[in-house]
Amino acid sequence: MASAWAQKPSSSSSPIPPQRRYDVFLSFSGIDTRNNFTSHLLAALERHGFHTFRDNTNLNRGEDIGYELLKAIEDSRVSLVVLSRNYASSGWCLDELVKIMECWKTLQHVVFPIFHGVGPTDVRAQKGSLAEAFDKHAERFKDQSPGSKVEKWKEALTQIANLSGWDLPKLDNGSESRYIRMTRDEAKLIQKIVEEVGNRLDIGHLNVADHQVGMESRLQELNVLLRMESSNVCIVGIWGIGGIGKTTIAMKQFNLIRHMFEGSSFLANVAETSKQPNGLVALQEQILSDICRNGTHNIRNSYQGIEVIKRRALCRKVLLVLDDVDNVQQLKALAIDRDSFGSGSRIVITTRDTSLLNLLKVDEIYAPKELNRSESLELLRWHAFKEDHPKDNYLDLSDQVVAYAGGLPLALEVLGSFLYGKSIPEWKSAISKLKKIPHADIQAKLKMSFDALSDEVKELFLDMACFFARTYGVSTVKKLEGCNFFTAIGIRILADQCLIKYGPCNELLMHDLLRDMGREIVRQESVKEPGRRSRLWYKEDALEVLRDGTGTEEVEGLFLNFAEVNNIEVNPRAFEKMNRLWLLHLNYVNLSEGYEHISKRLHWLCWNGFPLKCVPSKLYMENLVTLDLCHSRLKQVWKGTKILGKLKFLYLSHCYYLTRTPDFSGLKNLEELLLNDCIRLVEVDDSIRFLKKLVVLDMKNCKKLQKLPSSIWMLETLENLDLSGCSMIGKYSGIKLSKSLSPFLSSWNFRTKRVDSIGLSLSPVLGLSCLKELSMENCNLSCLPNEVGNLISLETLDLGRNNLRTLPDSICNLTRLKKLYVSHCDVSHLPSEIGRLVTLEALILEGNSLVNLPDSICNLTRLKNLNLSLCDLSHLPSKIGRLISLQKLNLGGNNLLTLPDSICNLACLEVLSLPHCNVSHLPDGIGMLSLLKWFDLRSNNVSSLPNSFSDLASLEILYLSNCGRLQSLPKLPASLCHVAASNCTLIPTEFNWPPGSWMPREWSMQRMNVVYLPGDEVPNWFPYQYTGSKLSLVVPPLVTRRIIGWALCIVFRTHKKPGQRSCMYIFSKKTEGLRNENKYKTGVTYQDEDRMKLIYFPSIVTGIHLFSGDELKIEISPDDQEKTVPWLTLKKCGIKFVYEDDIDITGTNVL
């Protein structure tokens, strides 16, 4: 019989309650099996750690055996009943069985029958030896009434015979081979029994805390990476900061899939355990014990353990989770290698250090995301209120806590538990304190990552936390590298440890709680005396130190930022004792004297709004790497020549009184010089020729700049030169422009990026092999010289808003070009070989006179953005579908009529814009664009949409307005959240929703959805309807239903184009005298007709949760800055509640 577990059918299948004294009760006939099968089974159970009761080993002499047996059965979680030939002969065994089956019925007691030498049929009908036994029992108890003990025994045997268990066939006595077969069969059976008992007892099941919000989606993401269908060994890392939920995710996944493996082991706290005496050996022992399910292995050292693990695990399919690993040596000691485990094995490693995962060459790395706002609120509510329903008067405070936690589950759990049962004033006080001093438990958890860093990297982390979080990463790293801080490798280590990361614009990002953790470490250096801390960033602390002169040699960095209007005065001797200061950042701080006291170790000086007209000679600058004096009152930077051999970055932007640059001859290592917006700057000193390492020179908007020395064209390392807005520079002397160059400079209003030189002839400009970016937008160019093709390193070329009619064929030589902008010119055709620009990613041709496109354009297989709007195109190349990387395609304003079928092959397309194209029909295969999110089809001639339209599974925004011939719509994708269909006059305005509706039927419950429709009446499926823009109602009795949001319909008319205006929705809820109000804005599109706007507002977005008896008021009004000029009339409105049971089995709702 197939092995299975037996339990009372009507009871829950949840794990057995753990509060039992014994794991297993063993019932058997001693005559038959005590010295063979039962003794082997008992040994195996105990070897696997199951606490097992059997009568001849656990009872004390002289005790009431009957009572002890009954109590032992009740105190056991599983009963194994070995039904053998003489089992029914013993009244003692049968009494045990009756009790066992009673517990099976009432106590969720699990029962496994083992048929040893008898079959289930014999037991069920009491045949054979069982019949003989019951004949004797009948004779013995013949004087008892019906329902006697004998009847109970029979009933118990019948019940257990109907349960699934195991059947060991009867073998006749005889040859030795039969004995051997018997022994082998018993061994296999015992192994199966032990495994099934372990599964049912849930040995190895990990206890995970309740209310793990957002876990399902994260487990799904992890499961995809685990590739459970593959037979290969797969290693996956879970990487993230402390408190993000790595361990919890790993534990939940372990519980979900461990039954699919021959052995499984979860090693908790690997890093901590491995540092203990014989810690690695203990971990090795645990792996072997868990996956082999037997006793100790007598491992003498970790080296031997590696080999033992390899031998024992090689042929097994195992699941192994290693939690909190911080060193690759720990992985080596645990034999973590694909060759060490059997096919189909899965190894999961949680860590804060991605570098060790890369060293191990794991198959995948999963980085859990922070909880979103709704998930964060839910988790906070469970811990702060012990329920999912929010308390209205705590909503704003809850939002503040959620914002502080930044989606970190640990922080939400800790803070929620801390705030549980506290009053509103206590919440407010706690939140105020958190903004300055983090919670100790959160601090301790996050600080573990900090403690693992080397001393140098710790210092860098503290600098980042106090001064540089959210700064431009590349620039910051370069400046700190110049200070000999080895920043680049340090940043890499911090990123590997998930303590910092680069944002989408290369900015350095640090989680707010990590930032606060670092700042708290610094604050603890001297809690009561800020002047004794290494870093000062908090305005009040820094100001106190500078005003009172309490700074000490402990201070290494100081940041004090004030607005321009303040101009704070500080103590002239404030810096006297800060002789280790290397970083000083002051904004609009006045220091009339005492510059000689500023540290000679200063590497970085940023003083926006510097108060003096000239940098005083007493300020020691020889160690400066960065000098930033932007927005200062300087008329002269310094007098004479300064030898500043370490200075690499000099920023003087927006120094409105500066008339000339300083002498640069002593700045031989300068790399960046910013002079933009120095509106009184007249000339640049000729000593600029000494800046042989200059890379960036920005003089944009230096409107009075008249003299530009010819030596500037000798700066061979210059990559970025910006002279835009220098309107008087054409009058300077020393430069003789070639005739062919003059069109470039005729307006002197061009924006140039990384232009190395504008020189004595065309060659210096267009023969620079290192030039990467060239912008000549709005330069009044009428032609582009052929020499442009010599710029072979060019990656960006901007020729927009010029009078170009053609592009030279030589432009096709720019084989490294990634971005080409030729918008709003008058180009009538493109070079025929434009397809040679194989690296091109963006091609912007908006607003030209293009009639057709060369076929070679279809060879641009790396192109991601193609803008052909407002051209004169009548058709597209038939093979446009070969642009396999294309993500954005804008064709608006052309006269296309039709689209080629191959457009459906653009598998990466996310945005398709076709307004005003006179398109009469779409290709039938349009649904193949599975990644399309935005589809603009306004003002076209389509009468219907293809049936495949519903296959656009990613589509979120659809514009159909002014499609006057559109008569019907197919089923629309469930992913839609915004539909605009104004002026589609042939679409029926009378419709039912949902029956027969063409509208989106399945909308996400987690986000707001908007639909625009023609019509001047609120549909009848809105049960609450009102005239005007206000509504008020009382929530009806809900019984067991729960409101999760509401659909709102407004009928309105716009009287003029509203531009960026919007509607304001004010939601007000009143419950038992308590009022909660929230506001929400949505945009309004212009249309001179009555229209309906349908909006779904989820409660999780609005923060308004409704219950029976609540009073709800909604007021809709124009969010209008020109209140005297009405542009919007709100005529009618209606509301429909959306309930939790409106959600179908897919998790979406049906309105």
Secondary structure as GFF3:
##gff-version 3
##sequence-region A 1 1151
A	DSSP	beta_strand	22	27	.	.	.	ID=ss1
A	DSSP	alpha_helix	30	33	.	.	.	ID=ss2
A	DSSP	alpha_helix	37	47	.	.	.	ID=ss3
A	DSSP	beta_strand	52	53	.	.	.	ID=ss4
A	DSSP	alpha_helix	55	58	.	.	.	ID=ss5
A	DSSP	alpha_helix	65	74	.	.	.	ID=ss6
A	DSSP	beta_strand	76	83	.	.	.	ID=ss7
A	DSSP	three_ten_helix	87	89	.	.	.	ID=ss8
A	DSSP	alpha_helix	91	106	.	.	.	ID=ss9
A	DSSP	beta_strand	110	116	.	.	.	ID=ss10
A	DSSP	alpha_helix	120	125	.	.	.	ID=ss11
A	DSSP	alpha_helix	129	140	.	.	.	ID=ss12
A	DSSP	alpha_helix	149	161	.	.	.	ID=ss13
A	DSSP	beta_strand	166	168	.	.	.	ID=ss14
A	DSSP	alpha_helix	176	201	.	.	.	ID=ss15
A	DSSP	alpha_helix	215	226	.	.	.	ID=ss16
A	DSSP	beta_strand	234	239	.	.	.	ID=ss17
A	DSSP	alpha_helix	246	257	.	.	.	ID=ss18
A	DSSP	three_ten_helix	258	260	.	.	.	ID=ss19
A	DSSP	beta_strand	263	267	.	.	.	ID=ss20
A	DSSP	alpha_helix	270	274	.	.	.	ID=ss21
A	DSSP	alpha_helix	279	292	.	.	.	ID=ss22
A	DSSP	alpha_helix	302	313	.	.	.	ID=ss23
A	DSSP	beta_strand	318	325	.	.	.	ID=ss24
A	DSSP	alpha_helix	328	333	.	.	.	ID=ss25
A	DSSP	three_ten_helix	338	340	.	.	.	ID=ss26
A	DSSP	beta_strand	346	351	.	.	.	ID=ss27
A	DSSP	alpha_helix	354	360	.	.	.	ID=ss28
A	DSSP	beta_strand	364	366	.	.	.	ID=ss29
A	DSSP	alpha_helix	373	384	.	.	.	ID=ss30
A	DSSP	three_ten_helix	392	394	.	.	.	ID=ss31
A	DSSP	alpha_helix	395	405	.	.	.	ID=ss32
A	DSSP	alpha_helix	409	419	.	.	.	ID=ss33
A	DSSP	alpha_helix	424	434	.	.	.	ID=ss34
A	DSSP	alpha_helix	440	451	.	.	.	ID=ss35
A	DSSP	alpha_helix	455	463	.	.	.	ID=ss36
A	DSSP	pi_helix	464	468	.	.	.	ID=ss37
A	DSSP	alpha_helix	473	482	.	.	.	ID=ss38
A	DSSP	alpha_helix	487	496	.	.	.	ID=ss39
A	DSSP	beta_strand	501	502	.	.	.	ID=ss40
A	DSSP	beta_strand	508	509	.	.	.	ID=ss41
A	DSSP	alpha_helix	512	523	.	.	.	ID=ss42
A	DSSP	three_ten_helix	530	532	.	.	.	ID=ss43
A	DSSP	beta_strand	535	536	.	.	.	ID=ss44
A	DSSP	alpha_helix	539	548	.	.	.	ID=ss45
A	DSSP	beta_strand	557	561	.	.	.	ID=ss46
A	DSSP	beta_strand	568	569	.	.	.	ID=ss47
A	DSSP	beta_strand	583	587	.	.	.	ID=ss48
A	DSSP	beta_strand	589	590	.	.	.	ID=ss49
A	DSSP	three_ten_helix	595	597	.	.	.	ID=ss50
A	DSSP	beta_strand	604	608	.	.	.	ID=ss51
A	DSSP	beta_strand	626	628	.	.	.	ID=ss52
A	DSSP	beta_strand	649	651	.	.	.	ID=ss53
A	DSSP	beta_strand	672	674	.	.	.	ID=ss54
A	DSSP	three_ten_helix	686	690	.	.	.	ID=ss55
A	DSSP	beta_strand	696	698	.	.	.	ID=ss56
A	DSSP	three_ten_helix	710	714	.	.	.	ID=ss57
A	DSSP	beta_strand	720	722	.	.	.	ID=ss58
A	DSSP	three_ten_helix	729	731	.	.	.	ID=ss59
A	DSSP	alpha_helix	742	745	.	.	.	ID=ss60
A	DSSP	alpha_helix	762	766	.	.	.	ID=ss61
A	DSSP	beta_strand	773	775	.	.	.	ID=ss62
A	DSSP	three_ten_helix	786	790	.	.	.	ID=ss63
A	DSSP	beta_strand	796	798	.	.	.	ID=ss64
A	DSSP	three_ten_helix	809	813	.	.	.	ID=ss65
A	DSSP	beta_strand	819	821	.	.	.	ID=ss66
A	DSSP	three_ten_helix	834	836	.	.	.	ID=ss67
A	DSSP	beta_strand	842	844	.	.	.	ID=ss68
A	DSSP	three_ten_helix	855	859	.	.	.	ID=ss69
A	DSSP	beta_strand	865	867	.	.	.	ID=ss70
A	DSSP	three_ten_helix	880	882	.	.	.	ID=ss71
A	DSSP	beta_strand	888	890	.	.	.	ID=ss72
A	DSSP	three_ten_helix	901	905	.	.	.	ID=ss73
A	DSSP	beta_strand	911	913	.	.	.	ID=ss74
A	DSSP	three_ten_helix	924	928	.	.	.	ID=ss75
A	DSSP	beta_strand	934	936	.	.	.	ID=ss76
A	DSSP	three_ten_helix	947	951	.	.	.	ID=ss77
A	DSSP	beta_strand	957	959	.	.	.	ID=ss78
A	DSSP	beta_strand	978	980	.	.	.	ID=ss79
A	DSSP	beta_strand	1002	1003	.	.	.	ID=ss80
A	DSSP	beta_strand	1009	1014	.	.	.	ID=ss81
A	DSSP	beta_strand	1024	1027	.	.	.	ID=ss82
A	DSSP	beta_strand	1030	1034	.	.	.	ID=ss83
A	DSSP	beta_strand	1043	1054	.	.	.	ID=ss84
A	DSSP	beta_strand	1062	1071	.	.	.	ID=ss85
A	DSSP	beta_strand	1074	1083	.	.	.	ID=ss86
A	DSSP	beta_strand	1091	1098	.	.	.	ID=ss87
A	DSSP	alpha_helix	1099	1102	.	.	.	ID=ss88
A	DSSP	beta_strand	1111	1119	.	.	.	ID=ss89
A	DSSP	beta_strand	1128	1139	.	.	.	ID=ss90
A	DSSP	three_ten_helix	1140	1142	.	.	.	ID=ss91
A	DSSP	beta_strand	1149	1150	.	.	.	ID=ss92
###
